[in-house]
Amino acid sequence: MTVSILAILAQAPAGGAAPGGLLGNPMVFMVLMFVMMYFLLIRPQRQRQKEQEKMINSIKVGDHVIMTGGEHGIITSVKDKTIMVKIADNVKIEYERAAVASVSKKSDVVEATTA
């Protein structure tokens, strides 16, 4: 008697849903993984890239900059692809625009020193 009850309980439900539910379909799982990767990896990287381009395009003479190598300086001239940065008295170095890591405008520095 016990064996027949266990055999009945072990059988799959008749006419029920397919085992595995919604995530049992490999295509649905792959689409969900792509959507998650887009929102966690691709989209934030694109936003950072747009902000970096906007910052590089808004560089002006007199801005205080920090280069990717860690050098601090003041921009003395701006060209199409390069900038001249004064890093010490009588020392100017030409950098690619893409080498700028961060910019603090003249007004930011003046406000910080007066506050």
C-alpha positions as CSV (number, residue, x, y, z in Angstrom):
1,M,0.0,0.0,0.0
2,T,2.8,2.4,0.9
3,V,4.6,1.8,-2.4
4,S,1.4,2.6,-4.5
5,I,1.0,5.9,-2.6
6,L,4.6,6.9,-3.3
7,A,4.2,6.0,-7.0
8,I,1.1,8.2,-7.2
9,L,2.8,11.2,-5.6
10,A,5.9,10.8,-7.8
11,Q,3.9,11.2,-11.0
12,A,3.8,14.7,-12.7
13,P,0.6,16.6,-12.5
14,A,-1.7,15.8,-15.4
15,G,-2.3,18.7,-17.8
16,G,-0.3,21.2,-15.7
17,A,2.2,23.8,-16.8
18,A,5.6,22.7,-18.2
19,P,8.2,22.2,-15.5
20,G,10.6,25.1,-15.0
21,G,8.0,27.9,-15.3
22,L,8.8,31.1,-17.2
23,L,12.5,30.9,-16.8
24,G,12.6,27.3,-18.2
25,N,12.7,28.7,-21.7
26,P,16.3,29.4,-22.6
27,M,15.4,32.4,-24.9
28,V,13.6,34.2,-22.2
29,F,16.5,33.7,-19.8
30,M,19.0,35.0,-22.4
31,V,16.9,38.1,-23.2
32,L,16.6,38.9,-19.5
33,M,20.4,38.5,-19.1
34,F,21.0,40.9,-22.0
35,V,18.6,43.5,-20.5
36,M,20.3,43.3,-17.1
37,M,23.7,43.7,-18.7
38,Y,22.6,46.7,-20.7
39,F,21.3,48.5,-17.7
40,L,24.2,47.5,-15.4
41,L,27.2,47.8,-17.7
42,I,26.6,49.4,-21.1
43,R,24.3,52.3,-20.3
44,P,26.3,53.7,-17.4
45,Q,29.5,53.5,-19.5
46,R,27.9,55.4,-22.3
47,Q,26.7,58.1,-19.9
48,R,30.2,58.5,-18.4
49,Q,31.7,58.7,-21.9
50,K,29.2,61.5,-22.9
51,E,30.1,63.4,-19.7
52,Q,33.8,63.1,-20.5
53,E,33.3,64.4,-24.1
54,K,31.2,67.3,-22.8
55,M,33.9,68.2,-20.3
56,I,36.7,68.0,-22.8
57,N,34.8,70.1,-25.3
58,S,34.1,72.8,-22.7
59,I,37.8,73.4,-21.8
60,K,38.8,77.0,-21.9
61,V,42.0,79.0,-21.3
62,G,42.6,79.6,-17.6
63,D,40.9,76.4,-16.4
64,H,42.7,74.4,-13.8
65,V,43.0,70.8,-14.9
66,I,44.2,67.4,-13.6
67,M,45.7,65.2,-16.3
68,T,45.4,61.4,-16.4
69,G,49.0,61.1,-15.3
70,G,48.3,63.1,-12.1
71,E,49.8,66.4,-13.3
72,H,48.0,69.6,-12.1
73,G,48.2,72.7,-14.3
74,I,46.5,75.7,-15.9
75,I,45.5,75.7,-19.5
76,T,47.3,78.4,-21.5
77,S,46.1,77.6,-25.0
78,V,43.5,75.4,-26.7
79,K,43.8,73.9,-30.2
80,D,41.6,71.4,-32.1
81,K,43.2,68.2,-30.7
82,T,45.7,69.5,-28.1
83,I,46.0,71.8,-25.2
84,M,49.0,73.6,-23.7
85,V,49.2,73.2,-19.9
86,K,51.4,75.4,-17.6
87,I,52.6,73.1,-14.8
88,A,55.2,75.4,-13.3
89,D,56.9,78.8,-14.0
90,N,58.2,78.8,-17.6
91,V,57.2,75.1,-18.0
92,K,54.4,74.4,-20.5
93,I,53.6,70.9,-21.9
94,E,51.3,70.1,-24.8
95,Y,48.8,67.3,-24.2
96,E,46.1,65.6,-26.1
97,R,42.6,66.8,-25.1
98,A,41.7,63.2,-24.1
99,A,44.4,63.2,-21.4
100,V,42.3,65.5,-19.2
101,A,40.9,63.7,-16.2
102,S,39.1,66.5,-14.5
103,V,38.5,70.3,-14.9
104,S,37.9,72.9,-12.3
105,K,36.9,76.2,-13.8
106,K,38.5,79.5,-12.7
107,S,35.3,80.5,-10.9
108,D,35.4,77.2,-8.9
109,V,39.0,78.0,-7.7
110,V,38.2,81.6,-6.8
111,E,35.1,80.6,-4.8
112,A,37.0,77.9,-2.9
113,T,39.8,80.4,-1.9
114,T,37.3,83.1,-0.8
115,A,35.2,80.8,1.2
